[in-house]
Amino acid sequence: MNIAENLQKIKSQINKAEKTAGRNENSVKLVAVSKFHPVEEIEEAIKNGQLLFGENRVQEAVQKFTQLKEKYPDIVLHIIGQLQSNKVKNAVKISECIQSVDRLALVEEIEKQCAKINKKIDILFEFHTGEESKSGFEKEEDIEQILEMIKNGNFPHINPKGFMTMAPFTQEQSLIKKSFSMLKNLQAKMQQKFPEFELSELSMGMSNDFETAIAEGSTMVRIGTAIFGARNYQA
């Protein structure tokens, strides 16, 4: 397995998908999902120009990225997995963005922990658009309520940047497309209602469906297997 080659290949596929969709080159960011992959493999990716990473589990992220960030201060880490409230303290310390914000209680806890260390953090609202994924907001009104609260100054350490979803795991293109266009519609609505927030990020698309996601407006694709190979769950 050659991480350098894999990265090159994925990046050219992303470029091609951008062109096909009539979008600007480099309008889509690549989040390299490094869960269950060792520090050496992440370093290999860094040495080949990859600076943005995603981790699902906070404990694992802390173990790997505390040392990596000292060595490579330019790298950026996003937490992309379901986040329990008791893990928020470490999550906000180690990451620049939490993509998997799926409930008000989590927003409150993120604010509380960020206030303690005087840090502003980016968040994405995870929206439920596919059957398999149980996480994510199910009602637009709940996201609207939180944005209203941020607007009113309730969460001064939180910077809402956009939305995230997981498409259903299926071969049926129409269902995958529907999932992504739902998120795009949600973004359009919220941008109209809350022009004071950028809300420009759409994190959608993974190794098996990122081209479709890009066609539907994704600005961030989360890719692990196609870069690092199959995961070693024993590690």
C-alpha positions in Angstrom: 0.0 0.0 0.0 1.4 3.4 -1.0 -0.1 6.3 0.8 1.6 8.9 -1.5 0.1 7.2 -4.6 -3.3 6.8 -3.0 -3.4 10.5 -2.1 -2.4 11.5 -5.6 -5.1 9.3 -7.1 -7.8 10.6 -4.8 -6.8 14.2 -5.3 -7.0 13.8 -9.1 -10.4 12.1 -8.8 -11.6 15.0 -6.7 -10.3 17.5 -9.3 -12.0 15.5 -12.1 -15.3 15.5 -10.1 -15.0 19.2 -9.5 -14.5 19.8 -13.3 -17.4 17.5 -14.2 -19.7 19.4 -11.8 -18.5 22.8 -13.3 -16.9 23.8 -10.0 -13.6 25.6 -9.3 -10.5 23.5 -8.8 -9.7 23.0 -5.1 -13.2 24.0 -4.0 -13.4 20.6 -2.2 -11.3 19.9 0.8 -10.0 16.3 1.5 -10.4 15.2 5.1 -8.1 12.1 5.5 -9.9 9.8 8.0 -7.1 8.2 10.0 -9.1 6.2 12.6 -7.4 2.9 13.5 -4.3 3.9 11.5 -1.0 4.4 13.2 1.0 7.6 13.6 3.5 6.5 11.0 0.9 6.3 8.3 -0.5 9.7 9.2 3.1 11.1 9.0 3.4 9.6 5.6 0.3 11.5 4.5 1.6 14.7 6.1 4.9 14.4 4.2 2.9 14.1 1.0 1.1 17.4 1.6 -2.0 16.2 3.5 -2.7 18.5 6.5 -6.4 18.0 7.2 -7.4 14.9 9.2 -10.6 13.4 10.7 -10.8 11.1 13.7 -13.9 9.4 15.0 -12.7 8.5 18.6 -11.5 11.2 20.9 -9.2 9.0 23.0 -7.5 7.7 19.9 -7.2 11.2 18.5 -5.6 12.5 21.7 -3.1 9.7 21.7 -2.0 10.2 18.1 -2.4 13.9 17.5 -0.9 15.4 20.7 2.5 14.4 19.5 1.8 15.0 15.8 0.7 18.5 16.4 3.9 19.3 18.3 5.9 18.0 15.4 3.7 19.4 12.6 2.0 22.6 13.8 0.2 23.2 10.5 -2.0 20.1 10.7 -5.7 20.5 11.4 -7.9 17.9 13.1 -11.7 17.5 12.8 -13.7 15.2 15.1 -16.1 13.4 12.8 -17.5 10.6 15.0 -20.5 10.6 17.4 -19.4 12.6 20.4 -20.4 11.8 24.0 -20.6 14.7 26.4 -17.9 13.3 28.7 -15.4 13.3 25.8 -16.0 17.0 24.9 -13.2 18.3 27.2 -10.5 16.4 25.3 -12.2 16.9 21.9 -12.1 20.7 22.1 -8.5 20.6 23.2 -7.2 18.5 20.4 -9.3 19.6 17.4 -10.1 22.7 15.4 -13.6 21.6 14.3 -16.3 19.2 15.6 -18.3 17.9 12.6 -20.7 15.7 14.4 -22.8 18.1 16.4 -26.1 16.4 16.8 -27.9 17.9 19.8 -28.3 21.0 21.9 -26.8 19.4 25.0 -23.6 18.8 23.0 -23.4 22.5 21.9 -23.8 23.5 25.6 -21.0 21.2 26.7 -18.7 22.4 23.8 -19.3 26.0 24.9 -18.6 25.2 28.5 -15.3 23.4 27.8 -14.2 26.0 25.3 -14.9 28.8 27.7 -12.6 27.1 30.3 -9.6 27.2 27.9 -10.7 30.4 26.1 -10.8 28.7 22.7 -13.2 29.3 19.8 -14.1 26.2 17.8 -15.7 25.5 14.5 -18.7 23.2 14.4 -20.8 21.5 11.7 -24.4 20.4 12.4 -24.8 16.8 11.6 -28.2 16.2 9.9 -29.9 12.8 9.5 -30.5 12.1 5.8 -30.1 8.4 5.5 -31.6 5.4 7.2 -28.6 3.5 8.5 -27.0 6.5 10.4 -28.8 7.0 13.6 -27.0 10.1 14.5 -27.7 13.7 13.5 -30.5 16.2 13.9 -33.8 15.0 12.5 -35.6 18.4 12.6 -34.4 21.6 10.9 -36.1 23.6 13.6 -33.7 22.2 16.2 -30.7 23.5 14.2 -32.5 26.8 13.6 -33.0 27.2 17.4 -29.3 26.7 18.1 -28.3 29.2 15.4 -30.7 31.7 16.9 -29.1 31.1 20.3 -25.6 31.6 18.8 -26.8 34.7 17.1 -28.1 36.0 20.4 -24.7 35.5 22.0 -25.4 32.3 24.1 -22.4 30.4 22.8 -19.6 32.9 22.2 -17.0 30.2 21.7 -18.8 28.4 18.9 -18.4 29.2 15.3 -21.0 27.5 13.1 -19.5 26.7 9.7 -22.0 24.4 8.0 -23.4 20.9 7.9 -22.5 17.3 7.7 -24.3 14.1 6.8 -23.8 10.4 6.0 -25.6 9.0 3.0 -27.2 5.6 3.4 -24.9 2.7 2.6 -26.4 1.5 -0.6 -25.6 1.0 -4.2 -28.7 2.9 -5.2 -27.5 6.2 -6.6 -30.9 7.9 -6.3 -31.0 7.4 -2.5 -27.4 8.7 -2.1 -28.1 11.7 -4.3 -31.3 12.4 -2.3 -29.4 12.4 0.9 -26.8 14.9 -0.3 -29.4 17.2 -1.9 -31.3 17.3 1.3 -28.3 18.7 3.1 -27.7 21.2 0.3 -31.3 22.4 0.7 -30.9 22.7 4.4 -27.8 24.8 3.9 -29.6 27.1 1.4 -32.5 27.6 3.9 -30.2 28.3 6.9 -28.0 30.7 4.9 -31.0 32.7 4.0 -32.3 32.8 7.5 -28.9 33.5 9.1 -26.9 35.7 6.7 -24.6 36.7 9.6 -23.1 33.1 9.6 -21.1 31.8 6.7 -22.4 28.2 6.9 -20.5 27.5 3.7 -19.1 24.0 4.5 -20.9 20.9 3.4 -19.1 17.8 4.7 -20.5 14.9 2.7 -19.1 12.0 0.7 -16.8 9.2 1.7 -14.6 6.7 -0.2 -17.5 5.0 -2.0 -19.7 8.1 -2.9 -17.6 11.2 -2.9 -18.0 11.9 -6.6 -21.7 12.0 -6.2 -21.3 14.3 -3.2 -19.2 16.7 -5.1 -21.7 16.8 -7.9 -24.3 17.7 -5.2 -22.2 20.5 -3.7 -20.0 19.0 -1.1 -17.1 21.2 0.1 -15.4 18.5 2.2 -15.1 14.7 1.5 -14.1 12.3 4.3 -11.9 9.6 2.9 -10.1 6.9 4.9 -9.9 3.5 3.2 -9.0 4.8 -0.2 -6.0 6.6 1.3 -4.8 4.3 4.1 -6.2 1.0 3.0 -8.3 -1.4 5.1 -8.3 -0.6 8.8 -6.6 -2.8 11.3 -9.3 -3.1 14.0 -6.9 -4.9 16.3 -4.5 -2.0 16.5 
